[in-house]
């Protein structure tokens, strides 16, 4: 499985199956009454199903299992043993189940964190972990023993929740997740990485999100819910740490989402607000308040994520760090401009 062309078939199959599953799952959820009334944070006046992640999550697991059984020798040759593959699938099922029940009935935040840690623990126990990170000017930081376990699990839980924070507009998390999957796909096929198995899982991941996107883009017919947002973050984190070089790439591709998550958490701590209560402090919600349309905001996030992902693909570790510094500076400037715009609107009101 060399070159890019052989991966076109799993991409199409994944997108097709995801689209089919989403269509029938949407109708089934409506029939069962599995919809929730619109919230103050929503831009849709009518109730919509909020558990679309089940459809593309199931499509990913099915297509991945089929290809694993057919091309198992490629997985074995890259160290992705049956145990590792089953661990990734088991963790994904836990995340999907947790998210589905949260979308349907609601789960205590600490219970959600427990299931996230459990899923991450299964993956790390199977041997998928971060054993080092390379930081310019500081050298290589090696993780051993419990530090390796803790840091790896922290990474998975962090990215799962970052994407969950990002999921606030139609197609936003879906598109950013697909971009991250495509970036990881190309990186996995680089000669110095050469992980066809990871590339295959990445392109299947991107495919199921592209199949879901027509139903989720504004105006959405179904939301991904916690089942989808946590599943996307979980897979990005896992695919990124299968080989250490992808962590910086995934971090940079999700740079805007990560910055937004930390900014929101910091502001809630500063204002002594609940860390888990939904509010309108996210970057995308602030842009909406400045009269940008939902499509404009979503496309802005897509473009920025795509540019950052491309920079990550074409850069070494040192340049990726420089790009992160540039991103932080740009985000600070953007936040200042947004705050200025909000103050100006407040004065007019």
N, C-alpha and C positions, 0 to 999 in steps of 0.2 A: 504494500500500500504506500507507494512513493508518489510524490507530486501532489497537486491539489485536486485534480480531476476525480480520482476515486471517492473523494469525500462529498462530491456533489449529490450522489445518490442518498446517503444517509441524511444529508441536509434536507432534501426534498421529502423523503419519507417521514422525517421527524416533523417537518412543518405541516405536511398533509394530515398525519395522524392527529397532531395537536389541534388542527383546525376542526377536524371531524369530531373529536372528543369534546372540544369546547362548545360546538354547536348543540350537540345532544345534551351535554351536561348543563348548559344554560337553560334549555327548555325543561329539563328534569327538575332543576332547582326552582324554577318558576312554578311548575306543576305542584311540587311539594310545599310551596310557600316558603322556601328557604331564601327569603329576601329580607332586607332590613330597611326601615324608613330612612330617608335622607337625613344626614346630620347637618349641623351648622357649618361644618368644614367642607361639606360636599358641594359640588357645582351642579348636581343633578337634582331636579325636584321630585323625580319619581323613584320608587324603590327598585333596586337592582340586586341580582345575586352577587354575593361578596366572597365566593369561594372558588374562583376560577383557577386558582393554582392547582387544584386537584386534577384538572383536565390536562394541563401541560406537564404536570409532574408525573402523572401516570404514563403519558406518551413518552417522556424521557426514559423512565425506567423500563418500559417495554422495548423500545428501540435499542436501548443500550444492552439489555439482556440478550436480545436476538443477535446483535453484532458480537457480543462477548462470546456467545456460544459458537458462532460461525468462525470468527477470527481470533479465537482464544490464544493461538500461538503468538500473535502480535502483542497481546497483553502480557503473556508470560515473558516474552523476550525483553520487555521494558520493565520487568519487576512488578507489574500490576497483577499479582496473583489472584486466585479465586477468593482468598480471604479478604484481600484489600477491596476487590470489586464488591463483594457481598457486604463489607462494612460500609462502603459508600452508599450502597442501595439501602441498607438497613437504617442508616442515619437519615437518609432522605425520606424514608417511609415514616420515621418518627416525627420529622419536621412537618411533613404533610398532614399526618394525623393530628398533631398538636394544633397546627394552624386551622385545620378544618373544624375541630371542636371549638376552638376559640371563636371562629367566625360564626358558628352555629349557636353556641351556648354562652361563650365567654369564659376565659380562664384567668385566674389570678396571675399577676405579673411574675411573682416568684415561682409559681408552678410552670409558667412558660419558660422561665430561665432554667429551671430544673431539666425540662425536656431538651432544651438546646444544649445544655452541658452534657446530658446523656448521649445525644447524637454525636457531639464532638468527641466525647470520650471513646465511643465505639470506633470512630475513624482513627483516632490517635493510637488506640490499643492495637489496631491492625497494622501499625507501622507507618502510617501517613502522618508525618510530623515535620516541623521546622527544626533542623539541628544547628543552623547557623544563619546569621544575616551579615551582610557586608556593608559597612558604613564608611564612606569616604572620610579621611582624616582620623578615623578611629580604628580602622582595620576591621578584622573579622571577629564578630562576637559569636562564640560557640555555646550552644545550649546542650547540657547533658542532664541525665537523670530526670528529676521532677521538674526542673526548669524547662526542659524541652517539652514535657507534657503540658505544663501550665501555659507556656507561651503559645503553643499550637492550639490548645483549646480556646484560649482567649481570642486568638485571631479568628477562629471559626465563628464563635459567638458574636464577636464584634461586627464582622462583616454581615452576618445574618441580620443583626439589628440595624445596621446602617442602611441596608436596602429596605428594611421595613419602615424606617423613618422617611426614606425617599419616596415611598409609594403614596403620593398625595394627589396626583393628577393622572388623568387617563393616558395610559401608554408610557408614562414617565419611567417607572422602574422596569417595565417590559423592554423598552427600547435600550436603556442603559445596560440592562443585563445581557441583551443580545449583542450589543457592541463589545462588552467585556468578553463574552464567549468567542466572538470572532477574533479579537485581539489575542486571546489565549491560544486559539487554534493556530494562527500564523506563527506565534512564538514557539509553540510545541514542535513545529516542523522546521525550525531553524537548525542548521547542521550542528551547532554546538549544543543544542538541546536534544533534538532527534527523539521525540516521544510520540510515535504514531498513535499509541493507545490514548494518550491524553488529548491529542488533536482530535481523535474520533469522538471522544466524550464531549469535547468542547463544541464541536460543530453540531452534534446532536442537541446539545443544550441550546445553542443559538437557534437551531431550527425549530424547536418546540416553542420558543418565545416568538419567533417570526410568525408561526402559525396561529398563535394566540393574539398577536398584535391587532389584526383587523377587527377583532371583537372588543378590544380594549382601548383602542385609540379614540380620541374625542369625536363625537359623543359615544361613550362606551356603552356596550350592551351587557357587559359583565365585568366585575372587578376581580382582581386576583386574590384579594384578601390576605390575611396573615399567612395562610397556607402557601400562597404564591410568593409573597415578598421574602419570607424567611427561607423558602426553598431556593430561590434565586441567590440570595446572599450565601447560604450554606454551600451551594455548588461552586460559586465563584471562589470562595475561600478554600475549598477542598482541592479544586483543580489547580489553584495557584500554588499550593504547598506540595503537590505531588513532586515537583522539582523546585528547589529553593529559588531559582532565578525568576520565577513568575510572581513572587510575592510583591516585589517592588512594582512590577508592571500592573498587577491588579490594583494595588494601592493607588497608583497614579491615575489609572483609568476611572476609578471611583473617587478621585480626589475631591470633586465638588460635593459629592454626597457625604463623604467623611467629614469634610470641613463643616458642612451644614449641620451634621449630627452633633459634632462637638460644640458648635456655636449655640445650638438650641439647648443642649444640656447645660452649658455654662450659663446661659441666660436664665434658665429655670432655677438653677442653683442660686444665682445672684438675687433673683426675685423671690426666692424661697417658695417656688411652685413645685408641684408634683413632677417627678421625672418621667412618669408614664402617662400622665394625662394629656390628651390631644389638645393642641392649641394652634394658633396661626402664626407662629414664630419662624416657621421654615422659610427658606429662601424662595421656594416656588410660590408660597402663599403671599409673601411680601411683594413679589413681582406682580401677582394677580391684583393686589390692592393698588398697584400703580397703573392699573388699566391695561396691562398686557393681557392678551387673550390666552386661554389655556394651550392652544396649539403653538403659539409663539414661545411660551415658556418651556414647553416640552421639547420643541425643536432646538431651542437654545441649549438645554441640558444635553441633548443628543450630540449636537455639534461639538460642544466643549469636551464631552467624554470621548468622542471619536478622535479629536485632535490630541488630547492627552494620551490616549491609547496609542496613537500613531507615534507620538514622541517617544513613548516608552519602548515601542518596538525598534526604533531606530537609534536608541541611545544605550550607552553602557551605564553601569550603576552610578558613577559619579555624575553623569549628565542627568540621570533620572532624579537624583537628589537636587540638582540645580533647578530642574523643572518643578519640583515640589516647592522649592523656595519661591519660584516665580508664581506658582499657583496661589500660595498663601498670600503673597503681596497683592495679586490681582483680586482675590476674594475679599481682602480687607478693604481695598478701594471700592469694590462693588457694594459691600455692606455700608460703607460711608455714604455712597451715592443713594442707596435705598433709604437710609435713615434721613438723608436730606430731603428726598422726595416725599417721604411720609410726613416730615415736619412741615413741608410746604403745603401738602394737602390738608393737614390739620389746621393750619392757619387760615386757609381758604374756607374751610368748613366753619 
